[in-house]
Amino acid sequence: MLNLKNYQRTFLYTLLHFAVDGICSAIIFSYLYSEQYWNTLVVFILYNSLAFLGQPLVGFLIDKYNQPRLFLLVSILALSLGFLVKFQSMLSAIFLGIGNAVFHICGGKDITIHTNNEIISLGVFVSTGAIGLMLGQSFFSLLLLNFLYAILFICSLVFFLSAEEKPCLKQKSMSISRKNSFLFLLILSGAVAIRSFVGKIPILDFSVTNGILALISLSTCLGKMVGGVLAKWIGIGKTIFCSVMVSILCLVFGNTNPYTLCLGIFCFNFSMPITLYYAHYFSKGKEGFAFGLLAAFLFIGYILGMPKYSPMTSKALTLILSILSAIAILFITNKKKRYDNA
C-alpha cells in the first residue's frame, strides 16, 4: 500500500481538479451544445444546477457518510458515463453535473481534513480548474480528452492503492452557536458571489482571442495559488487589502488593456482560498456542506453577471462590490480572532 503525504495528496487532487473540469468543459462545448438555442439552454441549466447548486446537498451526504473513496468512485463512473452517452445531450449533462459536484466536494473535504485546513493547499487545489475549463472549451481535441481521462484514471488509481489515513483536522473547539456559524457562512458565500459576479461583468475593450482566454485563465489559476501563499506569509488582512486595491485599479480603470485586466483578475482571486479557509473554520464536521454552499453562490454570482451592463454601470458595480467583499472578509477575520482568543 502507498502512504501519501499531505503535499502528495494535494498534488493528486489538484491534477484531478484540472482533469475533471477539463473533461466536463470539453464534452459540453464540443458535443452537448448545439445550434438549437433551447437544447443548449436546457443543457446549461441541467449541468450547472447539478454541478454547482447541487453541491450543498452532496456536501451534506459526504459529511454524513465519510467514505471518500466511494464518492471518488461515484464521480469517476458518472464522468465516464457522461462521455459514453454524449450524443444524448441531456442525459450526458446530468451525469457530468453529478460527477463534477461529487468530485469537488470529495476533494475539497479530503484536503481540508488531511492538511488541517491548510490555506495554501486549498488555494492550490481550487486553482487548476480554470485551466481545465479553458482547454476544454477553446482547444478541444480527442487527444486532449483522452489525456484528461488518463489523468483521471491514473490519479484515482493511486488513491485507491494508497493506505487510508486518519484525518488530522485539529482546529480549536469554539463556543460558537449554530446560528452564528451559518450566518458567517452566508457572509462568506456573499463574498464568493461578488467575486464571481465582478469577474464576469468587466467590459472588454479589446478582441478576445484564444491566447487572451488562456492568459485570463492562467491569471485566475495563479491568483488562487498566490492568494493562499500570501495569506500564510503576510496575513489575511494585508492580502485582502492588496487584492482589493490593485484589482479595483485594474478592473475599473485598466479594462482597455488585456494585461492590466489580467493583473486585476489575478489579484481579485487572492480571496478564493481565504473564503474556503474561513468556511471550513466555522463549520467543523460540515466541511463538505460549507464547500458546497460557497460553490452554489459562485454560480449565483455568475448568473447575475450574465446580462450586459453598460461600461459605467460595470465600473461602478466593480468598485462598490469589491469594497463590500473586502469588508465582509475582514469582518470574518475579526470574528475569527475573537474566537481564537476566547
Secondary structure, DSSP 8 states (H G I E B T S, - for coil): -B---HHHHHHHHHHHHHHHHHHHHHHIIIII--S-HHHHHHHHHHHHIIIIITHHHHHHHHHHS--HHHHHHHHHHHHHHHHHTTTSHHHHHHHHHHHHHHHHHHHHHHHHHHTTS-HHHHHHHHHTHHHHHHHHHHS--HHHHHHHHHHHHHHHHHHHHB---------------HHHHHHHHHHHHHHHHHHHHHHH-----S---HHHHHHHHHHHHHHHHHHHHHHHHT-HHHHHHHHHHHHHHHHHH-TTSHHHHHHHHHHHTTHHHHHHHHHHHT-TT-HHHHHHHHHHHHHHHHHHT-S---HHHHHHHHHHHHHHHHHHHHHHHHHHHHHHH-
